[in-house]
């Protein structure tokens, strides 16, 4: 992956560049699924953490669980979740906007003092489209999109995943970028587009 391609994945629609990775172990919790699907989601977290070289934990000292995934049928269910209004600012207006847009997913990040990710909340409204996606594919896609602060336009035209036989896997270039992004020599966050050059250089070193 060239530096220009990497830069595009972290350049938002408003033209600003924003890169961030997790600065602490990822401690997931999943709501609204059965035990089988829970195992698939946690398996996806384990796989992505192993690939990137990042840690997965059981309990975050500050937040308990810091990667929360919610599966539900309608956005109107969210205000009924106890305490969720303390995690998500302006929950009521947000739900109204998501309903109006007929959105089926939403991610919200929180950051530490260094700019690294310290929490991520993933909301999936299981409409007909998402319900038709195999659980493994959906889980892997969501976790990949939660381990870095990608652009709001990233993966609109092409999924980060590919099909290899009967298995859904990360596209090789995305896997390489994940490994490079979590290289200890790089900072947890960056707002200068030149960071894409550093990521491209780390990919070359790690190959």
Residue pairs with C-beta under 8 A, 6 or more apart in sequence:
1 173
1 176
1 177
1 200
1 203
2 200
3 196
3 197
3 199
3 200
4 196
6 177
6 196
6 199
6 200
7 17
7 193
7 196
8 151
8 154
9 150
9 151
9 154
9 177
10 17
10 18
10 19
10 149
10 150
10 151
10 154
10 195
10 196
11 17
11 151
11 153
11 193
12 18
12 151
12 152
12 153
13 151
13 152
13 153
16 191
17 190
17 191
17 192
17 193
17 195
17 196
18 149
18 151
18 191
19 148
19 149
19 181
19 189
19 190
19 191
19 195
19 199
20 109
20 111
20 115
20 116
20 117
20 148
20 149
20 188
20 189
20 190
21 54
21 116
21 117
21 147
21 148
21 149
21 181
21 182
21 188
21 189
22 54
22 116
22 117
22 118
22 147
22 188
23 112
23 114
23 116
23 117
23 118
23 188
24 57
24 60
24 66
24 112
24 116
24 118
25 54
25 55
25 56
25 57
25 60
26 45
26 49
26 54
26 55
26 56
26 57
26 66
26 67
26 147
27 56
27 57
27 58
27 59
27 60
27 63
27 64
27 65
27 66
27 67
28 41
28 42
28 45
28 56
28 65
28 67
28 68
28 69
29 64
29 65
29 67
29 68
29 69
30 37
30 38
30 41
30 42
30 68
30 69
30 71
31 68
31 69
31 70
31 71
32 70
32 71
32 72
33 41
33 71
36 135
37 71
37 135
37 139
40 135
40 136
40 139
41 69
41 135
41 139
41 142
41 143
43 139
44 136
44 139
44 140
44 142
44 143
45 56
45 67
45 143
46 56
47 140
47 143
48 140
48 143
48 144
48 147
48 170
48 178
49 55
49 56
49 147
51 170
51 175
51 178
51 179
52 147
52 178
52 179
52 181
52 182
53 179
53 182
53 183
54 147
54 182
59 65
60 66
62 118
63 118
63 119
66 118
66 119
66 120
67 119
67 120
67 122
67 146
68 87
68 119
68 120
68 121
68 122
69 122
69 124
69 142
70 78
70 81
70 121
70 122
70 123
70 124
71 124
71 126
72 78
72 123
72 124
72 125
72 126
73 125
73 126
74 125
75 95
75 98
75 99
75 103
75 125
76 95
76 99
78 84
78 88
78 91
78 95
78 123
79 85
79 91
79 92
79 95
84 91
85 91
87 121
88 94
88 108
88 121
94 106
98 106
98 125
103 125
104 124
104 125
104 126
104 127
104 129
104 130
105 122
105 123
105 124
105 125
105 130
105 142
106 122
106 123
107 120
107 121
107 122
107 123
107 145
107 146
108 120
108 121
108 123
109 117
109 119
109 120
109 121
109 149
110 117
110 118
110 119
110 120
111 117
111 118
111 189
112 118
112 188
114 187
114 188
114 189
115 187
115 188
115 189
115 190
116 188
116 189
117 148
117 149
117 188
120 146
122 142
122 146
124 130
124 138
124 142
130 138
133 141
134 168
136 168
137 161
137 168
140 161
140 168
140 170
141 159
141 160
141 161
144 160
144 161
144 170
144 174
144 178
145 154
145 155
145 160
147 178
148 178
148 181
149 189
159 171
160 170
160 171
160 174
161 168
161 169
161 170
161 171
162 168
162 169
162 170
162 171
162 172
163 169
170 178
176 203
176 206
176 207
177 199
177 203
179 203
179 206
180 186
180 199
180 200
180 202
180 203
180 206
181 199
183 202
183 206
185 202
186 195
186 198
186 199
186 202
187 195
